[in-house]
């Protein structure tokens, strides 16, 4: 089942993606994200621990989210890519565009450890 859960804690946003990130579920995620950005978070992490796959629309949504964060001087991280999704990021050179870290690193950076 595809689910996107957004957790907000102080000035930290964690977007948890479960299942697939694709054209069928990015619009609600982007709408929620744009709404949360108005709260001026400091750090955003996309938790990909349970991300099964991502299509081109999902990649576009992640790029859009990162650009919005960059424009507003918000630290933006992609966390815990599995091997399949990580390979896609490597092939498309997105591994050079995004800050990809472990979930433990995100917890440390955001003071949630």
GUMAR-720041 format. One record per residue (C-alpha): residue in one letter; x, y, z. Coordinates in Angstrom, 3 decimals. Last residue first. Example, Ala and Ser with C-alpha at 12.3 -4.5 7.8 and 13.67 -1.06 7.14 Angstrom:
2
<node><type>S</type><east>13.670</east><north>-1.060</north><up>7.140</up></node>
<node><type>A</type><east>12.300</east><north>-4.500</north><up>7.800</up></node>
END
This chain:
113
<node><type>X</type><east>18.493</east><north>11.123</north><up>18.449</up></node>
<node><type>X</type><east>16.039</east><north>13.780</north><up>17.283</up></node>
<node><type>X</type><east>18.464</east><north>16.700</north><up>17.147</up></node>
<node><type>X</type><east>17.853</east><north>17.327</north><up>13.434</up></node>
<node><type>X</type><east>21.423</east><north>16.519</north><up>12.462</up></node>
<node><type>X</type><east>21.522</east><north>13.426</north><up>14.718</up></node>
<node><type>X</type><east>18.154</east><north>12.099</north><up>13.495</up></node>
<node><type>X</type><east>19.203</east><north>12.744</north><up>9.899</up></node>
<node><type>X</type><east>22.470</east><north>10.867</north><up>10.463</up></node>
<node><type>X</type><east>20.550</east><north>7.923</north><up>11.932</up></node>
<node><type>X</type><east>18.207</east><north>7.974</north><up>8.926</up></node>
<node><type>X</type><east>21.208</east><north>7.580</north><up>6.668</up></node>
<node><type>X</type><east>22.194</east><north>10.348</north><up>4.280</up></node>
<node><type>X</type><east>21.605</east><north>11.482</north><up>0.713</up></node>
<node><type>X</type><east>22.139</east><north>15.205</north><up>0.122</up></node>
<node><type>X</type><east>20.545</east><north>15.538</north><up>-3.288</up></node>
<node><type>X</type><east>22.006</east><north>16.783</north><up>-6.579</up></node>
<node><type>X</type><east>25.014</east><north>14.460</north><up>-6.837</up></node>
<node><type>X</type><east>22.972</east><north>11.328</north><up>-6.049</up></node>
<node><type>X</type><east>20.575</east><north>12.642</north><up>-8.678</up></node>
<node><type>X</type><east>23.073</east><north>11.520</north><up>-11.311</up></node>
<node><type>X</type><east>20.291</east><north>9.659</north><up>-13.201</up></node>
<node><type>X</type><east>22.151</east><north>6.352</north><up>-12.932</up></node>
<node><type>X</type><east>23.083</east><north>6.977</north><up>-9.287</up></node>
<node><type>X</type><east>19.531</east><north>7.955</north><up>-8.260</up></node>
<node><type>X</type><east>18.166</east><north>4.856</north><up>-10.001</up></node>
<node><type>X</type><east>20.771</east><north>2.717</north><up>-8.233</up></node>
<node><type>X</type><east>19.727</east><north>4.216</north><up>-4.898</up></node>
<node><type>X</type><east>16.124</east><north>3.270</north><up>-5.641</up></node>
<node><type>X</type><east>17.039</east><north>-0.394</north><up>-6.101</up></node>
<node><type>X</type><east>19.588</east><north>-0.460</north><up>-3.256</up></node>
<node><type>X</type><east>17.279</east><north>1.087</north><up>-0.673</up></node>
<node><type>X</type><east>17.520</east><north>4.803</north><up>0.009</up></node>
<node><type>X</type><east>17.737</east><north>5.619</north><up>3.708</up></node>
<node><type>X</type><east>17.292</east><north>9.391</north><up>3.946</up></node>
<node><type>X</type><east>16.962</east><north>12.165</north><up>1.356</up></node>
<node><type>X</type><east>17.881</east><north>15.476</north><up>2.952</up></node>
<node><type>X</type><east>16.847</east><north>19.116</north><up>2.615</up></node>
<node><type>X</type><east>18.301</east><north>21.945</north><up>4.743</up></node>
<node><type>X</type><east>15.987</east><north>24.953</north><up>4.367</up></node>
<node><type>X</type><east>17.298</east><north>28.192</north><up>2.883</up></node>
<node><type>X</type><east>13.874</east><north>29.170</north><up>1.443</up></node>
<node><type>X</type><east>14.970</east><north>28.823</north><up>-2.193</up></node>
<node><type>X</type><east>16.805</east><north>25.604</north><up>-1.295</up></node>
<node><type>X</type><east>13.673</east><north>24.131</north><up>0.277</up></node>
<node><type>X</type><east>11.557</east><north>24.961</north><up>-2.772</up></node>
<node><type>X</type><east>14.250</east><north>23.475</north><up>-5.015</up></node>
<node><type>X</type><east>14.405</east><north>20.296</north><up>-2.908</up></node>
<node><type>X</type><east>10.630</east><north>19.853</north><up>-3.061</up></node>
<node><type>X</type><east>10.643</east><north>20.304</north><up>-6.837</up></node>
<node><type>X</type><east>13.452</east><north>17.762</north><up>-7.198</up></node>
<node><type>X</type><east>11.524</east><north>15.299</north><up>-5.038</up></node>
<node><type>X</type><east>8.377</east><north>15.872</north><up>-7.106</up></node>
<node><type>X</type><east>10.297</east><north>15.351</north><up>-10.346</up></node>
<node><type>X</type><east>11.687</east><north>12.075</north><up>-9.025</up></node>
<node><type>X</type><east>8.153</east><north>10.970</north><up>-8.153</up></node>
<node><type>X</type><east>6.932</east><north>11.940</north><up>-11.612</up></node>
<node><type>X</type><east>9.819</east><north>9.994</north><up>-13.173</up></node>
<node><type>X</type><east>8.865</east><north>6.867</north><up>-11.223</up></node>
<node><type>X</type><east>9.897</east><north>5.831</north><up>-7.711</up></node>
<node><type>X</type><east>10.035</east><north>2.375</north><up>-6.212</up></node>
<node><type>X</type><east>9.701</east><north>0.485</north><up>-2.927</up></node>
<node><type>X</type><east>10.119</east><north>3.348</north><up>-0.451</up></node>
<node><type>X</type><east>9.985</east><north>1.850</north><up>3.063</up></node>
<node><type>X</type><east>13.178</east><north>3.435</north><up>4.437</up></node>
<node><type>X</type><east>12.748</east><north>6.453</north><up>2.143</up></node>
<node><type>X</type><east>12.450</east><north>9.088</north><up>4.875</up></node>
<node><type>X</type><east>12.470</east><north>12.457</north><up>3.113</up></node>
<node><type>X</type><east>14.082</east><north>14.827</north><up>5.587</up></node>
<node><type>X</type><east>13.363</east><north>18.526</north><up>5.930</up></node>
<node><type>X</type><east>15.303</east><north>20.888</north><up>8.194</up></node>
<node><type>X</type><east>14.826</east><north>24.489</north><up>9.302</up></node>
<node><type>X</type><east>11.059</east><north>24.704</north><up>8.967</up></node>
<node><type>X</type><east>9.443</east><north>28.033</north><up>8.076</up></node>
<node><type>X</type><east>5.767</east><north>27.261</north><up>8.859</up></node>
<node><type>X</type><east>4.914</east><north>28.202</north><up>5.235</up></node>
<node><type>X</type><east>6.871</east><north>25.128</north><up>4.166</up></node>
<node><type>X</type><east>4.163</east><north>22.981</north><up>5.756</up></node>
<node><type>X</type><east>1.543</east><north>24.099</north><up>3.221</up></node>
<node><type>X</type><east>3.880</east><north>23.490</north><up>0.298</up></node>
<node><type>X</type><east>4.643</east><north>20.006</north><up>1.643</up></node>
<node><type>X</type><east>0.979</east><north>19.144</north><up>2.123</up></node>
<node><type>X</type><east>0.247</east><north>20.144</north><up>-1.486</up></node>
<node><type>X</type><east>3.319</east><north>18.276</north><up>-2.742</up></node>
<node><type>X</type><east>2.295</east><north>15.091</north><up>-0.906</up></node>
<node><type>X</type><east>-1.305</east><north>15.337</north><up>-2.123</up></node>
<node><type>X</type><east>-0.061</east><north>15.735</north><up>-5.711</up></node>
<node><type>X</type><east>2.597</east><north>13.005</north><up>-5.531</up></node>
<node><type>X</type><east>0.324</east><north>9.996</north><up>-5.040</up></node>
<node><type>X</type><east>-0.768</east><north>8.692</north><up>-8.434</up></node>
<node><type>X</type><east>2.165</east><north>10.059</north><up>-10.431</up></node>
<node><type>X</type><east>4.552</east><north>7.943</north><up>-8.431</up></node>
<node><type>X</type><east>6.286</east><north>7.343</north><up>-5.132</up></node>
<node><type>X</type><east>5.758</east><north>3.669</north><up>-4.418</up></node>
<node><type>X</type><east>5.408</east><north>1.911</north><up>-1.082</up></node>
<node><type>X</type><east>5.851</east><north>3.933</north><up>2.093</up></node>
<node><type>X</type><east>7.207</east><north>7.487</north><up>1.974</up></node>
<node><type>X</type><east>7.838</east><north>9.191</north><up>5.308</up></node>
<node><type>X</type><east>8.186</east><north>12.967</north><up>5.071</up></node>
<node><type>X</type><east>10.014</east><north>14.309</north><up>8.115</up></node>
<node><type>X</type><east>9.709</east><north>18.007</north><up>8.869</up></node>
<node><type>X</type><east>11.799</east><north>19.710</north><up>11.568</up></node>
<node><type>X</type><east>11.083</east><north>23.194</north><up>12.916</up></node>
<node><type>X</type><east>9.265</east><north>22.001</north><up>16.024</up></node>
<node><type>X</type><east>8.288</east><north>18.433</north><up>15.147</up></node>
<node><type>X</type><east>6.277</east><north>17.921</north><up>11.972</up></node>
<node><type>X</type><east>5.565</east><north>14.464</north><up>10.688</up></node>
<node><type>X</type><east>4.273</east><north>13.875</north><up>7.163</up></node>
<node><type>X</type><east>3.068</east><north>10.426</north><up>6.234</up></node>
<node><type>X</type><east>2.880</east><north>9.280</north><up>2.623</up></node>
<node><type>X</type><east>1.214</east><north>5.983</north><up>1.949</up></node>
<node><type>X</type><east>1.267</east><north>3.469</north><up>-0.883</up></node>
<node><type>X</type><east>0.000</east><north>0.000</north><up>0.000</up></node>
END
